[in-house]
């Protein structure tokens, strides 16, 4: 069943059940369905073309959801934008530009006109009219509710790779999102302010609403406001957000061991795992996912030994191969590939698709190793290896060791060409004062004979993308020019 069909069904069978908590305000499934119906009626009168992608230029994630679901119920494919510049960067040709209650972003109307885009607008008053109209009855969901949604990869290279999630794919993949995390009608899942261009911000709300649970969205300047462990069953965090949550005052904080704290988007340090387990919940998990595949691993961390070794989700096939695409035995480091799960390429980009999707497998560009028991350890990006004396060395194990030894917030290891070969640099976001002797000991342990040649940098904060991943190119530019 398409997403709007699921929401309407829950509005009929459990109208008072909470669907959304947005910036502290609660909406039942009946109210949520009503807002969508109101937006749908307004948009239908504007006749959005189904042969154009609707680019949602909407600041509030909840409003973007209402408008996006309404458009998809009309057979329109949607995508979330993050800035006016995305209109051109998305490379989708003429599109429909959509804005909400706050009006168009500065410069958006002019950019839409210049690019030959049609414009659509929906106000909150329009949506509220739908709630009033639904006071007595709910309409049947349309049979052809088949518009898709485009998910974007990080875009850190300046170009987005685009994945089209059709309504049919969405319906098929709900179980693979819901079952590993135990999502059901009693779930209360905090996705904070992750946008609809991200896997967390899009896929998990879809899964939660399909099974009838509640989604917590918070766009406040202080996103920690919505984090009340005793009221949640699940919370999705990345490195920067977890650091913010751990920095909140401890007075009055209540832990909840029934809540799963799911960490992704980086390496979880031993220090942060212990702190999160002590303050919030015993159920601290790491999860690895890809826009192209969805959720790849989910691992409950019971000891520090679990941190580098991830449990592959049931139904996901992962292999480690050599440079000739030949599978390697357990214990050997090579290139990670995984069997595709419905996505066979990038939208409108056959050349890039051919590089990442081959022979029924997706190649994410990571190095990894599989253990005999099937657990996976990622060793870093193929493009991030450092070249020392002709030896190519994966960076993730080095970064993890230094981070754990120093109790640092984050560590990034990279190399750049120098007069005498590759020069190795270690950037550290310390989080606390680090003594020179501590730093030297950590570098010696992690880099052995290279420690004396390494240039170490301490930074207040790393540049990160919207998923919390370190932007290495920006970091190099900042440190080295």
C-alpha positions in Angstrom: 0.0 0.0 0.0 1.3 3.5 -0.8 2.2 5.7 2.1 -0.9 7.9 1.9 -3.0 4.8 1.9 -1.4 3.6 5.1 -1.9 7.0 6.8 -5.5 7.2 5.8 -6.0 3.6 7.0 -4.6 4.4 10.4 -6.7 7.6 10.5 -9.8 5.3 10.2 -8.8 2.5 12.5 -6.9 4.5 15.2 -7.8 8.2 14.5 -6.5 9.5 17.9 -3.2 7.7 17.8 -0.2 10.0 17.5 1.4 10.2 14.1 3.8 13.2 14.5 5.2 15.3 17.2 6.5 18.4 15.4 8.4 20.9 17.4 6.6 19.8 20.5 3.1 19.9 18.9 1.3 16.6 18.6 -0.8 15.5 15.6 -3.0 12.5 15.5 -3.3 10.3 12.4 -6.7 11.9 11.6 -5.1 15.4 11.8 -2.1 14.3 9.8 -4.4 12.8 7.1 -6.4 16.0 7.1 -3.4 18.2 6.6 -2.3 16.1 3.6 -5.9 16.1 2.2 -6.0 19.9 2.5 -2.7 20.3 0.7 -3.7 17.8 -2.0 -6.9 19.7 -2.7 -5.0 23.0 -3.1 -2.3 21.4 -5.3 -4.9 19.6 -7.5 -6.4 23.0 -8.4 -3.0 24.1 -9.5 -2.7 21.1 -11.8 0.9 20.1 -11.1 2.4 18.5 -14.2 3.2 14.8 -13.6 6.0 14.9 -16.2 8.0 17.3 -14.1 9.7 16.7 -10.8 8.4 18.9 -7.9 11.4 20.4 -6.0 10.3 21.1 -2.4 11.9 24.3 -1.2 10.3 24.1 2.2 12.2 24.9 5.4 10.1 23.0 7.9 10.5 19.2 7.5 6.9 18.5 8.7 5.5 20.9 6.1 7.7 19.3 3.4 6.3 15.9 4.4 2.6 17.1 4.1 3.2 18.8 0.7 5.4 15.9 -0.6 2.9 13.2 0.3 0.1 15.2 -1.2 2.0 15.7 -4.5 3.0 12.0 -4.7 -0.7 11.1 -4.2 -1.3 13.1 -7.4 1.3 11.0 -9.3 4.0 13.7 -9.0 7.7 12.7 -8.2 9.3 14.9 -5.5 12.7 15.8 -4.3 13.8 18.0 -1.3 16.1 20.9 -2.0 18.5 22.4 0.5 19.2 25.7 -1.2 18.2 27.8 -4.3 21.4 26.6 -6.0 20.0 23.1 -5.9 17.5 24.0 -8.7 20.5 23.9 -11.1 22.6 21.4 -9.3 20.0 18.7 -9.4 20.2 18.6 -13.2 16.6 17.6 -13.6 15.6 19.9 -16.4 12.4 22.0 -16.1 10.8 21.3 -12.7 8.0 22.5 -10.5 9.3 24.6 -7.6 7.2 24.3 -4.5 7.2 26.5 -1.4 5.1 26.6 1.7 3.9 28.9 4.4 7.1 30.8 4.8 7.1 31.9 1.2 9.8 31.4 -1.4 13.4 31.5 -0.3 15.3 34.7 -1.3 16.1 34.5 -5.0 14.0 31.4 -5.5 11.2 33.0 -7.6 13.8 34.6 -9.9 15.7 31.4 -10.3 12.5 29.4 -11.0 11.6 31.9 -13.7 15.1 31.9 -15.2 15.1 28.1 -15.4 11.7 28.0 -17.0 10.2 26.2 -13.9 6.6 26.3 -12.9 5.7 27.4 -9.4 3.4 25.9 -6.8 2.5 27.3 -3.4 0.7 25.8 -0.4 0.0 27.6 2.9 -0.7 26.2 6.3 -4.2 27.7 6.1 -4.8 25.5 3.0 -3.8 22.4 4.9 -5.9 23.3 8.0 -8.9 23.5 5.6 -8.4 19.8 5.0 -8.5 19.0 8.7 -11.9 20.7 9.0 -13.2 18.9 5.9 -12.3 15.6 7.4 -14.2 16.3 10.6 -17.0 13.9 9.5 -15.4 11.5 7.0 -12.2 10.4 5.4 -11.8 10.1 1.6 -10.7 6.9 0.0 -7.0 7.1 -1.0 -6.5 7.4 -4.7 -5.8 4.1 -6.5 -3.0 5.6 -8.6 -1.1 7.1 -5.6 2.2 6.3 -7.4 4.4 9.4 -7.4 8.0 8.7 -6.4 10.6 10.5 -4.3 14.2 11.2 -5.2 16.9 10.7 -2.6 20.2 12.5 -2.9 23.7 11.3 -2.0 25.8 13.7 0.0 26.8 16.0 -2.9 30.1 16.8 -1.3 31.8 16.8 -4.7 29.4 19.4 -5.9 27.3 16.9 -7.9 24.3 15.0 -6.4 23.8 11.3 -7.4 20.1 10.7 -7.4 18.1 7.6 -6.4 14.5 7.3 -7.4 12.4 5.6 -4.8 9.1 4.6 -6.5 5.9 4.1 -4.6 6.1 0.3 -5.4 9.7 0.1 -4.1 8.7 2.0 -1.0 5.9 -0.5 -0.2 8.2 -3.5 -0.9 11.0 -2.2 1.3 9.0 -1.2 4.4 9.6 -4.5 6.1 13.4 -4.3 5.6 13.3 -0.9 7.3 10.9 -1.8 10.1 11.9 -5.3 11.1 15.6 -4.9 12.0 14.7 -2.0 14.3 11.5 -3.5 15.7 9.3 -0.7 14.5 5.6 -1.1 15.2 2.4 0.8 16.1 3.8 1.5 19.6 7.1 3.0 18.3 8.0 6.6 19.0 10.9 7.4 16.7 13.0 10.6 16.9 14.5 11.7 13.6 15.4 15.2 14.9 15.8 17.5 11.8 17.2 15.0 9.3 15.8 16.3 6.0 13.9 14.3 3.4 16.9 14.2 1.1 18.6 11.8 3.6 18.0 8.1 4.3 17.2 8.7 8.0 15.0 11.7 7.3 13.0 9.9 4.6 13.1 6.2 4.9 12.4 5.8 8.6 9.4 8.1 8.8 7.9 6.2 5.8 8.5 2.9 7.7 7.1 4.2 11.0 3.9 5.7 9.4 3.3 2.6 7.4 3.2 0.4 10.6 1.3 3.1 12.5 3.9 4.5 14.9 4.8 8.1 15.8 7.6 10.2 14.4 9.3 13.0 16.4 10.6 15.9 14.3 12.3 18.9 15.8 13.6 21.8 13.8 14.4 24.1 16.8 17.8 25.7 17.1 18.4 23.4 20.0 17.5 20.0 18.6 18.1 18.5 21.9 14.8 19.8 23.2 12.9 16.9 21.7 15.2 14.3 23.1 13.5 12.8 26.1 14.7 9.2 26.4 11.9 8.1 28.7 9.3 9.0 26.0 11.1 7.4 23.0 11.5 3.9 21.7 14.1 4.9 19.0 16.4 7.8 18.3 18.7 8.2 15.3 21.9 10.2 15.8 25.1 11.0 14.1 28.5 12.1 15.6 27.8 15.8 16.0 24.3 15.3 17.4 25.4 12.6 19.9 28.1 15.0 21.2 25.4 17.7 21.7 23.1 15.3 23.5 26.0 14.2 25.8 26.8 17.8 26.5 23.3 18.5 27.9 23.0 18.9 31.7 22.5 15.7 33.6 20.0 17.1 36.2 16.7 15.4 35.9 17.7 13.2 33.0 16.0 9.9 32.9 17.5 6.9 31.2 15.3 4.4 29.3 16.7 1.0 28.5 13.7 0.2 26.3 15.0 2.9 23.9 17.3 2.1 21.0 19.9 4.8 20.3 21.0 4.2 16.7 24.3 5.8 15.7 25.4 6.3 12.1 27.3 8.6 9.8 30.7 8.0 11.4 32.8 6.1 13.9 31.4 5.7 17.4 34.2 6.1 19.9 34.6 4.0 23.0 34.2 7.1 25.1 31.0 8.2 23.5 29.6 4.7 23.6 30.3 4.4 27.4 28.9 7.9 28.0 25.7 7.2 26.0 25.2 3.8 27.7 25.6 5.4 31.1 23.3 8.3 30.6 20.6 7.2 28.1 20.2 3.5 27.5 21.9 0.1 27.4 20.6 -0.4 23.9 23.3 1.7 22.0 23.6 0.4 18.4 25.6 1.3 15.4 24.0 1.2 12.0 25.5 1.5 8.5 23.4 2.4 5.5 23.7 3.7 2.0 21.3 5.8 0.0 21.6 3.2 -2.8 20.9 0.1 -0.6 19.2 1.3 2.6 20.2 -0.2 5.9 23.2 -2.5 5.7 24.1 -3.3 9.3 22.6 -3.0 12.8 24.8 -3.9 15.8 24.0 -3.6 19.4 27.2 -2.6 21.2 27.8 -4.8 24.3 31.6 -4.2 24.6 34.3 -2.2 22.8 35.1 -5.2 20.7 31.7 -4.8 19.0 32.5 -1.3 17.7 34.6 -2.1 14.7 32.7 -5.3 13.8 29.2 -4.8 12.4 26.4 -7.3 12.0 25.0 -7.4 8.5 21.2 -7.3 8.4 19.3 -10.4 7.3 18.7 -10.5 3.6 21.7 -8.3 2.7 24.6 -10.0 0.9 28.0 -8.5 1.4 31.2 -9.6 -0.3 34.9 -8.5 -0.1 36.6 -8.7 -3.5 40.0 -7.9 -5.0 40.8 -5.5 -7.8 39.6 -8.1 -10.3 36.2 -8.5 -8.6 37.1 -11.9 -7.3 35.8 -12.7 -3.8 38.4 -12.8 -1.1 38.4 -15.2 1.9 37.5 -14.1 5.4 40.2 -12.0 7.1 41.5 -10.4 3.9 41.0 -6.7 3.2 39.5 -5.7 -0.1 36.8 -3.8 -1.9 33.2 -4.0 -0.4 30.3 -4.8 -2.7 26.8 -5.8 -1.9 23.9 -7.3 -3.8 21.5 -4.7 -5.1 18.1 -4.5 -3.5 15.9 -2.9 -6.1 18.0 0.1 -7.2 20.1 -0.6 -10.3 21.6 2.8 -11.0 21.4 6.6 -10.6 18.7 8.7 -12.1 19.8 10.2 -15.4 23.5 9.3 -15.0 24.3 6.1 -16.9 28.1 6.7 -16.8 28.3 6.9 -13.0 25.8 4.1 -12.7 28.1 1.8 -14.7 30.9 2.6 -12.3 29.0 1.9 -9.1 26.5 -0.8 -10.2 28.0 -3.9 -11.9 26.9 -7.4 -12.3 24.0 -7.1 -9.9 26.2 -5.6 -7.2 26.6 -2.1 -5.8 30.2 -0.9 -5.1 30.0 1.9 -2.5 33.7 2.7 -2.7 34.7 1.3 0.8 37.5 -1.0 1.9 36.5 -3.7 4.3 37.1 -7.2 5.8 34.7 -9.9 6.7 35.3 -12.1 9.7 34.6 -15.9 9.7 31.3 -15.3 11.6 30.2 -12.9 8.8 30.7 -9.6 10.7 32.0 -6.7 8.7 34.6 -4.1 9.5 35.0 -1.1 7.3 38.6 0.1 6.7 37.8 3.5 5.1 37.1 4.8 1.6 39.1 3.5 -1.3 40.0 7.1 -2.1 41.1 7.9 1.4 44.0 5.4 1.7 47.4 6.9 2.5 50.4 5.9 0.4 53.5 5.5 2.5 56.7 4.1 0.8 54.5 2.5 -1.9 52.3 0.8 0.7 48.6 1.7 0.7 47.2 1.9 4.2 43.5 2.1 5.2 42.8 5.1 7.4 39.8 4.0 9.5 41.7 1.6 11.9 44.3 4.3 12.5 41.7 7.0 13.1 39.8 4.8 15.5 42.9 3.8 17.5 44.0 7.4 17.9 40.5 8.6 18.8 40.1 5.9 21.5 43.5 6.4 23.0 43.0 10.2 23.3 39.3 10.1 24.1 39.0 12.6 21.2 35.8 13.8 19.6 37.0 12.8 16.1 40.2 12.1 14.1 40.9 12.3 10.4 44.0 10.9 8.8 45.0 11.9 5.3 48.1 12.3 3.1 49.1 14.8 0.4 52.0 14.8 -2.1 55.2 16.1 -0.8 58.8 16.5 -2.0 59.8 13.2 -0.5 56.6 11.3 -1.3 53.3 11.4 0.5 53.1 13.5 3.7 50.8 12.1 6.4 48.6 14.4 8.4 46.5 13.6 11.5 43.7 16.1 12.3 42.2 15.8 15.8 39.1 17.3 17.3 40.2 16.8 20.9 37.2 17.8 23.0 39.6 18.2 25.9 43.3 19.4 26.5 45.7 16.8 25.2 49.3 16.7 26.6 52.1 16.4 24.1 53.3 13.1 25.6 49.7 11.7 25.2 49.6 12.7 21.6 53.0 11.3 20.8 52.2 8.0 22.4 49.0 7.7 20.5 50.7 8.5 17.2 53.5 6.0 17.9 51.0 3.2 18.7 48.9 3.9 15.6 51.5 4.7 13.0 54.6 2.9 14.4 57.7 4.1 12.6 55.9 6.9 10.8 55.0 8.8 14.0 58.0 11.2 13.8 57.1 12.2 10.2 53.4 12.8 10.8 52.1 16.4 11.1 49.4 16.6 13.7 46.7 19.3 13.8 44.2 20.1 16.5 41.0 21.7 15.3 37.9 23.0 17.2 35.5 21.3 14.8 35.6 19.4 11.6 33.6 20.5 8.5 30.8 18.0 8.1 28.0 17.3 5.7 24.3 17.1 6.6 24.7 13.5 7.8 27.6 14.4 10.0 30.4 12.9 7.9 33.7 14.7 7.8 34.3 16.6 4.5 37.9 15.7 3.9 38.4 18.0 1.0 37.2 21.0 3.0 39.4 20.0 5.9 42.5 19.7 3.8 41.8 23.1 2.3 41.3 24.6 5.8 44.5 23.1 7.1 46.9 23.3 4.2 45.4 25.7 1.7 
